[in-house]
Structure formats: structure tokens, C-alpha cells
Amino acid sequence: MNDTTSKINHLEQQVNELLELCKKLGDENNDLRAQLQHITSERGTLLELKEQARSQVEGMIMRLRSMENA
């Protein structure tokens, strides 16, 4: 009987450790999803800024060329 109780206690401990690990992994997964959402949003903003800069540089080049030809 003592051996059975010991095995049950050990199994209970393993189950508790597994539950803790599942919770930890769930929390990490939620954090990673939030980070991904933030990075995706930031990427969109940076792409917009890059496009604005590209447009401004193209405009400056066109003005310089027109000044050169004038």
C-alpha cells in the first residue's frame, strides 16, 4: 500500500509540474502573440514612412533636374 501511495504522490507531482509548464507556455504564447502584433503594426508604419521618404526624394530629384535644364 505504501508503494502505491508513493507512486500516486509522484504522479500527482508530475501532473502538477505539467500543469505549471502548460500555464507558463500559454503565458509565453500570449506574450509572443502580443509582440508579433506590435511588430506587425510597427512594420506597417515603417513601410508608410519609407514610401513617404521615397516620394519626397523623387520630388527633390525632379526639381533638381528641372532646375538643371532651366
N, C-alpha and C positions, 0 to 999 in steps of 0.2 A: 504494500500500500504506500509506503514511504517513497519508493522509486516512482510510482505512478504520480504521486503528488509533485515530486521534484520535476518530472517531465512536463507536467501540466504547467507548473510555475515557469519553467524555462520557455515553453511555448507561448505563454502569456507575455513574457518579457519580449520575445521575438516579435509578437504581434504588435505590441506597444511601440517597439522601435520602428517597425514597418509603417505604422500609422504616423509617427512623428516624421519619418522620411517623406511620406506622401504629402503631408502638410507643408513641409519645407519645400519640396519640389513644386507644389501648387503655388506657394508664395513666390518662388523664383520665377515660375512661368508667368504669373501675373505681372511681376516687375519687368520681365523681358518684353512682354506684350506692350506695356506702357512705354518702355524705351523705344521700341520699334515704331509705335505710333508717333512719338515725339520726333524721332529721326526722320521718319517719312514726311512729316509736316515741315520740318526744317529743310529737308531736301527740296521740297516744292518751293519754299520761299527763296532758297538759294538759286534755283533754276530761273525763277522770275527775275531776281536781281541780275543774274548773268545775262539774261535776254535784254534787260534794260540797258546794261552797260554796253553790250554788243551794238544795240541800236544807236546809242549815243556816240560810240566810236565811229560807226559807219557814217553818221551825220557829220561828225567833225572831218572825216576824210573827204566826204563830198564837198564840204565848204572849202577845205584847203585846195582841193583840185579846181574848184570854180574860181578861187582867188588866183591860183597859178595860171589859169587860162585867161584871166581878165586882163 
